[in-house]
Amino acid sequence: MNRRIFIKKTIFPAMMAGLGGANIPNLISEHSKDDKRIRLSENGPMIPPVPAILLTVNGRLGDPKEISVVWTFVLEGKPPQIGISVADYHIAGDLIKMHEEFVLNVPTADMVTAFDTVDMNSSKMGDKYALSKLTEGKAVVVDAPTISEAPIQVECRIFNTIAVPPHRTVFFADVVATTVLEGVCDKSGRLIVPNVSFFGMTAGSGEFYTMGKPVGHIGKTVGRNDIKY
């Protein structure tokens, strides 16, 4: 495996997973504003795509280390801060409160089966590393496990917590270290998207999609191409 590169004081960009196929017929575009709009019977948080992220955190004394799928979002680029939302009935929430630090592991498309195995199984079923056949690694700054197969690992330390009724907790965290596998970023620390088969979850369909073709960049309209976050 390629050596892992340590990038100080950075965070992963929100993983924008696009439709992988370019020849899909009847695509909805910005030119469809006159089409009829339908109100759905179910009010859902349909804001695709969302990052597919595997959180790792130490377990209780004598228990296996925990892997969990969590909702993740970027708070700030400078200073680097992220937020995660965890259901109170998941063991990960109590473990995060206990240890106050964790790692966000960004998976690749060939890890989809492992990702879904983690998501669909409780730690009560057994060690999630064993269930998913993922490899346990060790973080470089925080006291937490990692997933060695993940090309990006974002190490986090909590600075605030908010209870969100009816049964969720949002954790706000500083990013204290980011490591990537060699070839994932250039020498300046900019992500080389085509080099990694990222995927995302499409809230609203429950499907996973890899990233599609690039359609622009932050700052395009003002002639800038130096903005990463």
NUTIMI-589226 format. One record per residue (C-alpha): y, z, x; residue number from 1; residue in three letters; chain. Coordinates in Angstrom, 1 decimal. Layout:
<atoms>
atom Y = Y Z = Z X = X num = NUM residu = Ala chaine = A
...
</atoms>
This chain:
<atoms>
atom Y = 0.0 Z = 0.0 X = 0.0 num = 1 residu = Met chaine = A
atom Y = 3.5 Z = -0.8 X = 1.2 num = 2 residu = Asn chaine = A
atom Y = 5.5 Z = 2.2 X = 2.5 num = 3 residu = Arg chaine = A
atom Y = 7.8 Z = 3.9 X = 0.1 num = 4 residu = Arg chaine = A
atom Y = 11.5 Z = 3.7 X = 0.9 num = 5 residu = Ile chaine = A
atom Y = 13.8 Z = 6.7 X = 0.2 num = 6 residu = Phe chaine = A
atom Y = 17.1 Z = 5.9 X = -1.4 num = 7 residu = Ile chaine = A
atom Y = 19.6 Z = 8.8 X = -1.5 num = 8 residu = Lys chaine = A
atom Y = 21.6 Z = 9.5 X = -4.6 num = 9 residu = Lys chaine = A
atom Y = 20.6 Z = 6.6 X = -6.7 num = 10 residu = Thr chaine = A
atom Y = 18.9 Z = 6.2 X = -10.1 num = 11 residu = Ile chaine = A
atom Y = 16.9 Z = 3.4 X = -11.7 num = 12 residu = Phe chaine = A
atom Y = 18.8 Z = 1.1 X = -13.9 num = 13 residu = Pro chaine = A
atom Y = 17.9 Z = 1.2 X = -17.6 num = 14 residu = Ala chaine = A
atom Y = 14.8 Z = -1.1 X = -17.7 num = 15 residu = Met chaine = A
atom Y = 15.9 Z = -3.9 X = -19.9 num = 16 residu = Met chaine = A
atom Y = 12.6 Z = -5.5 X = -21.0 num = 17 residu = Ala chaine = A
atom Y = 13.1 Z = -9.0 X = -22.4 num = 18 residu = Gly chaine = A
atom Y = 10.9 Z = -11.4 X = -24.2 num = 19 residu = Leu chaine = A
atom Y = 8.7 Z = -13.0 X = -21.5 num = 20 residu = Gly chaine = A
atom Y = 8.1 Z = -16.3 X = -23.3 num = 21 residu = Gly chaine = A
atom Y = 10.8 Z = -18.9 X = -23.1 num = 22 residu = Ala chaine = A
atom Y = 9.3 Z = -21.3 X = -25.7 num = 23 residu = Asn chaine = A
atom Y = 9.1 Z = -19.0 X = -28.7 num = 24 residu = Ile chaine = A
atom Y = 10.3 Z = -20.9 X = -31.8 num = 25 residu = Pro chaine = A
atom Y = 12.9 Z = -19.7 X = -34.3 num = 26 residu = Asn chaine = A
atom Y = 14.6 Z = -17.3 X = -32.0 num = 27 residu = Leu chaine = A
atom Y = 17.5 Z = -15.4 X = -33.5 num = 28 residu = Ile chaine = A
atom Y = 20.7 Z = -15.8 X = -31.6 num = 29 residu = Ser chaine = A
atom Y = 24.4 Z = -15.0 X = -31.8 num = 30 residu = Glu chaine = A
atom Y = 24.8 Z = -18.3 X = -33.8 num = 31 residu = His chaine = A
atom Y = 22.9 Z = -16.8 X = -36.7 num = 32 residu = Ser chaine = A
atom Y = 25.8 Z = -14.6 X = -38.0 num = 33 residu = Lys chaine = A
atom Y = 25.8 Z = -16.4 X = -41.4 num = 34 residu = Asp chaine = A
atom Y = 22.2 Z = -15.7 X = -42.1 num = 35 residu = Asp chaine = A
atom Y = 21.3 Z = -13.3 X = -44.9 num = 36 residu = Lys chaine = A
atom Y = 21.1 Z = -9.7 X = -43.7 num = 37 residu = Arg chaine = A
atom Y = 18.3 Z = -7.5 X = -45.1 num = 38 residu = Ile chaine = A
atom Y = 18.4 Z = -3.7 X = -45.3 num = 39 residu = Arg chaine = A
atom Y = 15.0 Z = -2.2 X = -44.3 num = 40 residu = Leu chaine = A
atom Y = 13.3 Z = 0.4 X = -46.5 num = 41 residu = Ser chaine = A
atom Y = 12.8 Z = 2.6 X = -43.4 num = 42 residu = Glu chaine = A
atom Y = 15.7 Z = 3.9 X = -41.3 num = 43 residu = Asn chaine = A
atom Y = 14.4 Z = 3.5 X = -37.8 num = 44 residu = Gly chaine = A
atom Y = 16.0 Z = 3.8 X = -34.3 num = 45 residu = Pro chaine = A
atom Y = 15.5 Z = 0.0 X = -33.8 num = 46 residu = Met chaine = A
atom Y = 17.3 Z = -0.5 X = -30.5 num = 47 residu = Ile chaine = A
atom Y = 14.9 Z = -2.6 X = -28.4 num = 48 residu = Pro chaine = A
atom Y = 14.2 Z = -2.7 X = -25.6 num = 49 residu = Pro chaine = A
atom Y = 13.7 Z = 0.8 X = -24.2 num = 50 residu = Val chaine = A
atom Y = 12.4 Z = 1.9 X = -20.8 num = 51 residu = Pro chaine = A
atom Y = 8.7 Z = 2.5 X = -20.4 num = 52 residu = Ala chaine = A
atom Y = 8.7 Z = 5.6 X = -18.3 num = 53 residu = Ile chaine = A
atom Y = 6.0 Z = 8.1 X = -17.2 num = 54 residu = Leu chaine = A
atom Y = 7.3 Z = 11.6 X = -16.6 num = 55 residu = Leu chaine = A
atom Y = 5.4 Z = 13.9 X = -14.2 num = 56 residu = Thr chaine = A
atom Y = 5.8 Z = 17.6 X = -13.9 num = 57 residu = Val chaine = A
atom Y = 3.8 Z = 20.5 X = -12.5 num = 58 residu = Asn chaine = A
atom Y = 1.5 Z = 22.3 X = -14.9 num = 59 residu = Gly chaine = A
atom Y = 1.0 Z = 26.0 X = -15.4 num = 60 residu = Arg chaine = A
atom Y = -0.8 Z = 28.0 X = -12.8 num = 61 residu = Leu chaine = A
atom Y = -4.4 Z = 26.8 X = -12.8 num = 62 residu = Gly chaine = A
atom Y = -3.8 Z = 23.9 X = -15.2 num = 63 residu = Asp chaine = A
atom Y = -3.7 Z = 20.2 X = -14.3 num = 64 residu = Pro chaine = A
atom Y = -0.3 Z = 18.5 X = -13.5 num = 65 residu = Lys chaine = A
atom Y = 1.2 Z = 16.8 X = -16.6 num = 66 residu = Glu chaine = A
atom Y = 2.0 Z = 13.1 X = -17.2 num = 67 residu = Ile chaine = A
atom Y = 3.9 Z = 12.3 X = -20.3 num = 68 residu = Ser chaine = A
atom Y = 5.7 Z = 9.3 X = -22.0 num = 69 residu = Val chaine = A
atom Y = 9.3 Z = 10.3 X = -22.9 num = 70 residu = Val chaine = A
atom Y = 12.4 Z = 8.6 X = -24.3 num = 71 residu = Trp chaine = A
atom Y = 14.8 Z = 8.0 X = -21.3 num = 72 residu = Thr chaine = A
atom Y = 18.4 Z = 7.0 X = -21.0 num = 73 residu = Phe chaine = A
atom Y = 21.1 Z = 6.8 X = -18.3 num = 74 residu = Val chaine = A
atom Y = 24.0 Z = 9.2 X = -18.5 num = 75 residu = Leu chaine = A
atom Y = 26.0 Z = 8.2 X = -15.5 num = 76 residu = Glu chaine = A
atom Y = 25.8 Z = 6.1 X = -12.4 num = 77 residu = Gly chaine = A
atom Y = 28.1 Z = 8.1 X = -10.2 num = 78 residu = Lys chaine = A
atom Y = 27.1 Z = 10.9 X = -10.0 num = 79 residu = Pro chaine = A
atom Y = 23.6 Z = 9.7 X = -10.9 num = 80 residu = Pro chaine = A
atom Y = 22.4 Z = 11.5 X = -14.0 num = 81 residu = Gln chaine = A
atom Y = 19.8 Z = 10.7 X = -16.7 num = 82 residu = Ile chaine = A
atom Y = 18.7 Z = 12.2 X = -20.0 num = 83 residu = Gly chaine = A
atom Y = 15.3 Z = 12.5 X = -21.6 num = 84 residu = Ile chaine = A
atom Y = 14.1 Z = 13.4 X = -25.1 num = 85 residu = Ser chaine = A
atom Y = 10.9 Z = 15.4 X = -25.5 num = 86 residu = Val chaine = A
atom Y = 9.1 Z = 16.5 X = -28.6 num = 87 residu = Ala chaine = A
atom Y = 8.9 Z = 20.3 X = -28.8 num = 88 residu = Asp chaine = A
atom Y = 5.2 Z = 20.1 X = -29.7 num = 89 residu = Tyr chaine = A
atom Y = 4.3 Z = 18.3 X = -26.5 num = 90 residu = His chaine = A
atom Y = 3.3 Z = 20.5 X = -23.6 num = 91 residu = Ile chaine = A
atom Y = 5.7 Z = 18.6 X = -21.3 num = 92 residu = Ala chaine = A
atom Y = 8.7 Z = 20.2 X = -22.9 num = 93 residu = Gly chaine = A
atom Y = 7.6 Z = 23.7 X = -22.0 num = 94 residu = Asp chaine = A
atom Y = 6.7 Z = 22.7 X = -18.5 num = 95 residu = Leu chaine = A
atom Y = 10.1 Z = 21.0 X = -17.9 num = 96 residu = Ile chaine = A
atom Y = 11.8 Z = 24.2 X = -19.1 num = 97 residu = Lys chaine = A
atom Y = 9.6 Z = 26.3 X = -16.8 num = 98 residu = Met chaine = A
atom Y = 10.0 Z = 24.2 X = -13.6 num = 99 residu = His chaine = A
atom Y = 13.5 Z = 22.7 X = -14.3 num = 100 residu = Glu chaine = A
atom Y = 12.6 Z = 19.5 X = -12.3 num = 101 residu = Glu chaine = A
atom Y = 10.4 Z = 16.5 X = -12.8 num = 102 residu = Phe chaine = A
atom Y = 9.9 Z = 12.9 X = -11.7 num = 103 residu = Val chaine = A
atom Y = 10.4 Z = 9.7 X = -13.7 num = 104 residu = Leu chaine = A
atom Y = 7.9 Z = 7.0 X = -12.6 num = 105 residu = Asn chaine = A
atom Y = 8.7 Z = 3.4 X = -13.6 num = 106 residu = Val chaine = A
atom Y = 5.4 Z = 1.5 X = -14.2 num = 107 residu = Pro chaine = A
atom Y = 4.5 Z = -2.2 X = -13.9 num = 108 residu = Thr chaine = A
atom Y = 2.8 Z = -4.5 X = -16.4 num = 109 residu = Ala chaine = A
atom Y = -0.6 Z = -4.0 X = -14.8 num = 110 residu = Asp chaine = A
atom Y = -0.3 Z = -0.3 X = -15.6 num = 111 residu = Met chaine = A
atom Y = 0.0 Z = -0.8 X = -19.4 num = 112 residu = Val chaine = A
atom Y = -3.5 Z = 0.5 X = -20.2 num = 113 residu = Thr chaine = A
atom Y = -2.9 Z = 3.6 X = -18.1 num = 114 residu = Ala chaine = A
atom Y = 0.5 Z = 4.0 X = -19.7 num = 115 residu = Phe chaine = A
atom Y = -1.0 Z = 3.9 X = -23.2 num = 116 residu = Asp chaine = A
atom Y = -3.9 Z = 6.2 X = -22.2 num = 117 residu = Thr chaine = A
atom Y = -1.3 Z = 8.8 X = -21.2 num = 118 residu = Val chaine = A
atom Y = 0.7 Z = 8.3 X = -24.4 num = 119 residu = Asp chaine = A
atom Y = -2.3 Z = 8.5 X = -26.7 num = 120 residu = Met chaine = A
atom Y = -4.0 Z = 11.5 X = -25.2 num = 121 residu = Asn chaine = A
atom Y = -3.1 Z = 15.2 X = -25.0 num = 122 residu = Ser chaine = A
atom Y = -3.6 Z = 17.3 X = -21.9 num = 123 residu = Ser chaine = A
atom Y = -6.1 Z = 19.2 X = -24.0 num = 124 residu = Lys chaine = A
atom Y = -8.4 Z = 16.2 X = -23.6 num = 125 residu = Met chaine = A
atom Y = -8.4 Z = 16.7 X = -19.8 num = 126 residu = Gly chaine = A
atom Y = -6.5 Z = 15.9 X = -16.6 num = 127 residu = Asp chaine = A
atom Y = -4.3 Z = 12.9 X = -17.5 num = 128 residu = Lys chaine = A
atom Y = -4.5 Z = 11.6 X = -13.9 num = 129 residu = Tyr chaine = A
atom Y = -8.3 Z = 11.4 X = -14.3 num = 130 residu = Ala chaine = A
atom Y = -8.1 Z = 10.0 X = -17.8 num = 131 residu = Leu chaine = A
atom Y = -5.6 Z = 7.2 X = -16.8 num = 132 residu = Ser chaine = A
atom Y = -7.1 Z = 6.6 X = -13.3 num = 133 residu = Lys chaine = A
atom Y = -3.6 Z = 7.0 X = -11.8 num = 134 residu = Leu chaine = A
atom Y = -3.1 Z = 8.4 X = -8.3 num = 135 residu = Thr chaine = A
atom Y = -1.3 Z = 11.7 X = -7.8 num = 136 residu = Glu chaine = A
atom Y = 1.5 Z = 11.7 X = -5.2 num = 137 residu = Gly chaine = A
atom Y = 4.1 Z = 14.2 X = -4.1 num = 138 residu = Lys chaine = A
atom Y = 7.9 Z = 14.0 X = -4.5 num = 139 residu = Ala chaine = A
atom Y = 10.1 Z = 14.1 X = -1.5 num = 140 residu = Val chaine = A
atom Y = 12.7 Z = 16.6 X = -2.8 num = 141 residu = Val chaine = A
atom Y = 11.7 Z = 18.3 X = -6.0 num = 142 residu = Val chaine = A
atom Y = 8.5 Z = 20.3 X = -6.4 num = 143 residu = Asp chaine = A
atom Y = 6.7 Z = 17.9 X = -8.8 num = 144 residu = Ala chaine = A
atom Y = 3.9 Z = 15.3 X = -8.7 num = 145 residu = Pro chaine = A
atom Y = 4.4 Z = 11.6 X = -8.8 num = 146 residu = Thr chaine = A
atom Y = 2.4 Z = 8.5 X = -9.7 num = 147 residu = Ile chaine = A
atom Y = 1.7 Z = 6.6 X = -6.4 num = 148 residu = Ser chaine = A
atom Y = 1.3 Z = 3.2 X = -8.2 num = 149 residu = Glu chaine = A
atom Y = 4.8 Z = 3.3 X = -9.7 num = 150 residu = Ala chaine = A
atom Y = 7.2 Z = 1.1 X = -7.7 num = 151 residu = Pro chaine = A
atom Y = 10.2 Z = 3.3 X = -8.5 num = 152 residu = Ile chaine = A
atom Y = 10.2 Z = 7.1 X = -8.6 num = 153 residu = Gln chaine = A
atom Y = 13.3 Z = 9.0 X = -9.7 num = 154 residu = Val chaine = A
atom Y = 13.3 Z = 12.7 X = -8.9 num = 155 residu = Glu chaine = A
atom Y = 15.4 Z = 14.9 X = -11.3 num = 156 residu = Cys chaine = A
atom Y = 16.7 Z = 18.4 X = -11.6 num = 157 residu = Arg chaine = A
atom Y = 17.9 Z = 19.8 X = -15.0 num = 158 residu = Ile chaine = A
atom Y = 21.5 Z = 20.9 X = -15.4 num = 159 residu = Phe chaine = A
atom Y = 21.7 Z = 21.2 X = -19.2 num = 160 residu = Asn chaine = A
atom Y = 19.5 Z = 21.4 X = -22.3 num = 161 residu = Thr chaine = A
atom Y = 20.2 Z = 20.8 X = -26.0 num = 162 residu = Ile chaine = A
atom Y = 17.9 Z = 21.5 X = -28.9 num = 163 residu = Ala chaine = A
atom Y = 17.9 Z = 18.7 X = -31.4 num = 164 residu = Val chaine = A
atom Y = 16.5 Z = 19.5 X = -34.9 num = 165 residu = Pro chaine = A
atom Y = 14.0 Z = 19.1 X = -36.3 num = 166 residu = Pro chaine = A
atom Y = 11.7 Z = 19.2 X = -33.3 num = 167 residu = His chaine = A
atom Y = 13.1 Z = 17.7 X = -30.1 num = 168 residu = Arg chaine = A
atom Y = 14.8 Z = 18.9 X = -26.9 num = 169 residu = Thr chaine = A
atom Y = 17.1 Z = 16.7 X = -24.8 num = 170 residu = Val chaine = A
atom Y = 17.2 Z = 17.5 X = -21.1 num = 171 residu = Phe chaine = A
atom Y = 20.1 Z = 16.3 X = -18.9 num = 172 residu = Phe chaine = A
atom Y = 19.3 Z = 16.0 X = -15.2 num = 173 residu = Ala chaine = A
atom Y = 20.9 Z = 15.1 X = -11.9 num = 174 residu = Asp chaine = A
atom Y = 19.0 Z = 12.5 X = -9.9 num = 175 residu = Val chaine = A
atom Y = 18.4 Z = 14.1 X = -6.5 num = 176 residu = Val chaine = A
atom Y = 16.2 Z = 11.4 X = -4.9 num = 177 residu = Ala chaine = A
atom Y = 15.0 Z = 7.9 X = -5.6 num = 178 residu = Thr chaine = A
atom Y = 12.1 Z = 6.2 X = -3.8 num = 179 residu = Thr chaine = A
atom Y = 10.9 Z = 2.7 X = -4.1 num = 180 residu = Val chaine = A
atom Y = 8.1 Z = 0.6 X = -2.6 num = 181 residu = Leu chaine = A
atom Y = 9.2 Z = -1.8 X = 0.1 num = 182 residu = Glu chaine = A
atom Y = 10.3 Z = -5.1 X = -1.4 num = 183 residu = Gly chaine = A
atom Y = 11.5 Z = -3.6 X = -4.7 num = 184 residu = Val chaine = A
atom Y = 15.2 Z = -3.3 X = -3.4 num = 185 residu = Cys chaine = A
atom Y = 17.2 Z = -5.2 X = -0.8 num = 186 residu = Asp chaine = A
atom Y = 18.8 Z = -3.5 X = 2.2 num = 187 residu = Lys chaine = A
atom Y = 21.8 Z = -2.4 X = 0.1 num = 188 residu = Ser chaine = A
atom Y = 19.6 Z = -0.7 X = -2.5 num = 189 residu = Gly chaine = A
atom Y = 20.0 Z = -3.4 X = -5.2 num = 190 residu = Arg chaine = A
atom Y = 16.9 Z = -3.9 X = -7.4 num = 191 residu = Leu chaine = A
atom Y = 15.2 Z = -7.2 X = -6.9 num = 192 residu = Ile chaine = A
atom Y = 14.0 Z = -7.7 X = -10.4 num = 193 residu = Val chaine = A
atom Y = 11.7 Z = -10.7 X = -9.9 num = 194 residu = Pro chaine = A
atom Y = 9.7 Z = -8.9 X = -7.3 num = 195 residu = Asn chaine = A
atom Y = 8.3 Z = -6.3 X = -9.8 num = 196 residu = Val chaine = A
atom Y = 6.6 Z = -6.9 X = -13.2 num = 197 residu = Ser chaine = A
atom Y = 8.5 Z = -4.3 X = -15.1 num = 198 residu = Phe chaine = A
atom Y = 7.8 Z = -3.9 X = -18.8 num = 199 residu = Phe chaine = A
atom Y = 9.5 Z = -2.1 X = -21.7 num = 200 residu = Gly chaine = A
atom Y = 8.7 Z = -0.7 X = -25.2 num = 201 residu = Met chaine = A
atom Y = 10.2 Z = -2.6 X = -28.1 num = 202 residu = Thr chaine = A
atom Y = 11.4 Z = 0.1 X = -30.6 num = 203 residu = Ala chaine = A
atom Y = 10.8 Z = -1.5 X = -33.9 num = 204 residu = Gly chaine = A
atom Y = 7.5 Z = -3.2 X = -33.2 num = 205 residu = Ser chaine = A
atom Y = 5.7 Z = -0.8 X = -30.9 num = 206 residu = Gly chaine = A
atom Y = 4.8 Z = -3.6 X = -28.5 num = 207 residu = Glu chaine = A
atom Y = 5.2 Z = -3.9 X = -24.7 num = 208 residu = Phe chaine = A
atom Y = 7.1 Z = -6.9 X = -23.2 num = 209 residu = Tyr chaine = A
atom Y = 7.7 Z = -7.9 X = -19.6 num = 210 residu = Thr chaine = A
atom Y = 11.2 Z = -8.9 X = -18.5 num = 211 residu = Met chaine = A
atom Y = 12.3 Z = -12.4 X = -19.3 num = 212 residu = Gly chaine = A
atom Y = 14.7 Z = -14.7 X = -17.5 num = 213 residu = Lys chaine = A
atom Y = 18.1 Z = -13.4 X = -16.4 num = 214 residu = Pro chaine = A
atom Y = 21.0 Z = -14.3 X = -18.8 num = 215 residu = Val chaine = A
atom Y = 23.9 Z = -12.8 X = -16.9 num = 216 residu = Gly chaine = A
atom Y = 25.1 Z = -9.7 X = -15.0 num = 217 residu = His chaine = A
atom Y = 27.5 Z = -6.8 X = -15.4 num = 218 residu = Ile chaine = A
atom Y = 31.0 Z = -7.9 X = -14.6 num = 219 residu = Gly chaine = A
atom Y = 30.3 Z = -11.6 X = -15.1 num = 220 residu = Lys chaine = A
atom Y = 33.4 Z = -12.1 X = -17.2 num = 221 residu = Thr chaine = A
atom Y = 35.7 Z = -10.7 X = -14.5 num = 222 residu = Val chaine = A
atom Y = 34.1 Z = -12.3 X = -11.5 num = 223 residu = Gly chaine = A
atom Y = 32.3 Z = -9.2 X = -10.2 num = 224 residu = Arg chaine = A
atom Y = 28.6 Z = -9.0 X = -9.1 num = 225 residu = Asn chaine = A
atom Y = 28.7 Z = -5.7 X = -7.3 num = 226 residu = Asp chaine = A
atom Y = 28.0 Z = -3.4 X = -10.2 num = 227 residu = Ile chaine = A
atom Y = 24.5 Z = -1.9 X = -10.3 num = 228 residu = Lys chaine = A
atom Y = 24.9 Z = 0.9 X = -12.9 num = 229 residu = Tyr chaine = A
</atoms>
